[in-house]
Amino acid sequence: MQLRNTFGAFVFASLVATGCMVDGQASVEAPAPQAEVEVDVAPPPPVETTVVVQRPGYIWIEGRHEWVGGRYVWRRGYYEHERVGFVYEQGRWEQRRGRHVWIAGRWRHR
């Protein structure tokens, strides 16, 4: 029983530490950056319906389709703190050699 409680506490602490808890519920709105992925199936068109409001000190990371378990899953956009001296390049799908490649978003120096 102690192992189970310890594991649950670990998961909860991990979610809080990574900022994935909102009002006590797990959220997938700010997933870790996805490494470069190559697939044969083209991603569907974006489905973002969020109206982006300028928030001082934050930038908007656009929603995107991710390849998970052999299918595309939509990940909603989210706000992230700005980083002084850096600009964010949004992630994107590119076509290379007849395959679809995800290029993860990244921060780069201005």
TORKOL-4160 file (C-alpha; in steps of 0.2 Angstrom, whole numbers, padded with zeros to 4 digits, m for minus):
110
<pt num="1" X="0000" Y="0000" Z="0000"/>
<pt num="2" X="0014" Y="0012" Z="0004"/>
<pt num="3" X="0022" Y="0010" Z="m0013"/>
<pt num="4" X="0005" Y="0014" Z="m0021"/>
<pt num="5" X="0003" Y="0030" Z="m0011"/>
<pt num="6" X="0021" Y="0035" Z="m0014"/>
<pt num="7" X="0019" Y="0032" Z="m0033"/>
<pt num="8" X="0003" Y="0043" Z="m0033"/>
<pt num="9" X="0012" Y="0057" Z="m0024"/>
<pt num="10" X="0026" Y="0056" Z="m0036"/>
<pt num="11" X="0014" Y="0057" Z="m0051"/>
<pt num="12" X="0005" Y="0072" Z="m0043"/>
<pt num="13" X="0021" Y="0081" Z="m0039"/>
<pt num="14" X="0028" Y="0078" Z="m0056"/>
<pt num="15" X="0012" Y="0086" Z="m0064"/>
<pt num="16" X="0013" Y="0101" Z="m0053"/>
<pt num="17" X="0031" Y="0103" Z="m0056"/>
<pt num="18" X="0029" Y="0103" Z="m0075"/>
<pt num="19" X="0014" Y="0115" Z="m0074"/>
<pt num="20" X="0002" Y="0102" Z="m0080"/>
<pt num="21" X="m0011" Y="0103" Z="m0066"/>
<pt num="22" X="m0025" Y="0115" Z="m0068"/>
<pt num="23" X="m0038" Y="0116" Z="m0054"/>
<pt num="24" X="m0033" Y="0099" Z="m0048"/>
<pt num="25" X="m0035" Y="0091" Z="m0065"/>
<pt num="26" X="m0021" Y="0084" Z="m0077"/>
<pt num="27" X="m0019" Y="0094" Z="m0093"/>
<pt num="28" X="m0011" Y="0091" Z="m0110"/>
<pt num="29" X="m0011" Y="0109" Z="m0115"/>
<pt num="30" X="0008" Y="0112" Z="m0113"/>
<pt num="31" X="0016" Y="0096" Z="m0118"/>
<pt num="32" X="0035" Y="0094" Z="m0119"/>
<pt num="33" X="0043" Y="0098" Z="m0136"/>
<pt num="34" X="0041" Y="0083" Z="m0148"/>
<pt num="35" X="0057" Y="0077" Z="m0156"/>
<pt num="36" X="0058" Y="0077" Z="m0175"/>
<pt num="37" X="0045" Y="0064" Z="m0182"/>
<pt num="38" X="0044" Y="0057" Z="m0199"/>
<pt num="39" X="0027" Y="0049" Z="m0205"/>
<pt num="40" X="0020" Y="0044" Z="m0222"/>
<pt num="41" X="0002" Y="0052" Z="m0218"/>
<pt num="42" X="0000" Y="0070" Z="m0221"/>
<pt num="43" X="m0007" Y="0080" Z="m0205"/>
<pt num="44" X="m0025" Y="0086" Z="m0206"/>
<pt num="45" X="m0028" Y="0105" Z="m0207"/>
<pt num="46" X="m0026" Y="0114" Z="m0190"/>
<pt num="47" X="m0042" Y="0115" Z="m0179"/>
<pt num="48" X="m0037" Y="0129" Z="m0168"/>
<pt num="49" X="m0052" Y="0138" Z="m0163"/>
<pt num="50" X="m0045" Y="0149" Z="m0149"/>
<pt num="51" X="m0045" Y="0168" Z="m0150"/>
<pt num="52" X="m0027" Y="0173" Z="m0145"/>
<pt num="53" X="m0027" Y="0188" Z="m0134"/>
<pt num="54" X="m0010" Y="0197" Z="m0132"/>
<pt num="55" X="m0004" Y="0195" Z="m0114"/>
<pt num="56" X="0011" Y="0205" Z="m0108"/>
<pt num="57" X="0025" Y="0194" Z="m0104"/>
<pt num="58" X="0018" Y="0179" Z="m0114"/>
<pt num="59" X="0019" Y="0172" Z="m0131"/>
<pt num="60" X="0006" Y="0160" Z="m0139"/>
<pt num="61" X="0012" Y="0143" Z="m0144"/>
<pt num="62" X="0001" Y="0137" Z="m0159"/>
<pt num="63" X="m0009" Y="0121" Z="m0158"/>
<pt num="64" X="m0003" Y="0107" Z="m0168"/>
<pt num="65" X="m0006" Y="0089" Z="m0174"/>
<pt num="66" X="0006" Y="0076" Z="m0166"/>
<pt num="67" X="0009" Y="0059" Z="m0172"/>
<pt num="68" X="0005" Y="0047" Z="m0157"/>
<pt num="69" X="0002" Y="0029" Z="m0158"/>
<pt num="70" X="0000" Y="0028" Z="m0176"/>
<pt num="71" X="m0012" Y="0042" Z="m0178"/>
<pt num="72" X="m0013" Y="0061" Z="m0177"/>
<pt num="73" X="m0019" Y="0069" Z="m0160"/>
<pt num="74" X="m0023" Y="0088" Z="m0159"/>
<pt num="75" X="m0014" Y="0097" Z="m0145"/>
<pt num="76" X="m0021" Y="0114" Z="m0141"/>
<pt num="77" X="m0011" Y="0130" Z="m0141"/>
<pt num="78" X="m0005" Y="0138" Z="m0125"/>
<pt num="79" X="0004" Y="0153" Z="m0118"/>
<pt num="80" X="0022" Y="0152" Z="m0112"/>
<pt num="81" X="0032" Y="0165" Z="m0103"/>
<pt num="82" X="0043" Y="0176" Z="m0115"/>
<pt num="83" X="0062" Y="0174" Z="m0113"/>
<pt num="84" X="0072" Y="0190" Z="m0113"/>
<pt num="85" X="0083" Y="0191" Z="m0128"/>
<pt num="86" X="0075" Y="0176" Z="m0137"/>
<pt num="87" X="0061" Y="0174" Z="m0150"/>
<pt num="88" X="0051" Y="0159" Z="m0152"/>
<pt num="89" X="0050" Y="0150" Z="m0169"/>
<pt num="90" X="0033" Y="0140" Z="m0170"/>
<pt num="91" X="0034" Y="0122" Z="m0174"/>
<pt num="92" X="0029" Y="0116" Z="m0192"/>
<pt num="93" X="0026" Y="0101" Z="m0203"/>
<pt num="94" X="0037" Y="0100" Z="m0218"/>
<pt num="95" X="0037" Y="0088" Z="m0233"/>
<pt num="96" X="0054" Y="0079" Z="m0236"/>
<pt num="97" X="0058" Y="0065" Z="m0248"/>
<pt num="98" X="0039" Y="0061" Z="m0249"/>
<pt num="99" X="0037" Y="0060" Z="m0230"/>
<pt num="100" X="0030" Y="0073" Z="m0218"/>
<pt num="101" X="0042" Y="0079" Z="m0204"/>
<pt num="102" X="0038" Y="0088" Z="m0188"/>
<pt num="103" X="0050" Y="0102" Z="m0184"/>
<pt num="104" X="0048" Y="0106" Z="m0166"/>
<pt num="105" X="0046" Y="0124" Z="m0161"/>
<pt num="106" X="0061" Y="0132" Z="m0152"/>
<pt num="107" X="0068" Y="0148" Z="m0144"/>
<pt num="108" X="0083" Y="0156" Z="m0153"/>
<pt num="109" X="0093" Y="0172" Z="m0149"/>
<pt num="110" X="0086" Y="0188" Z="m0157"/>
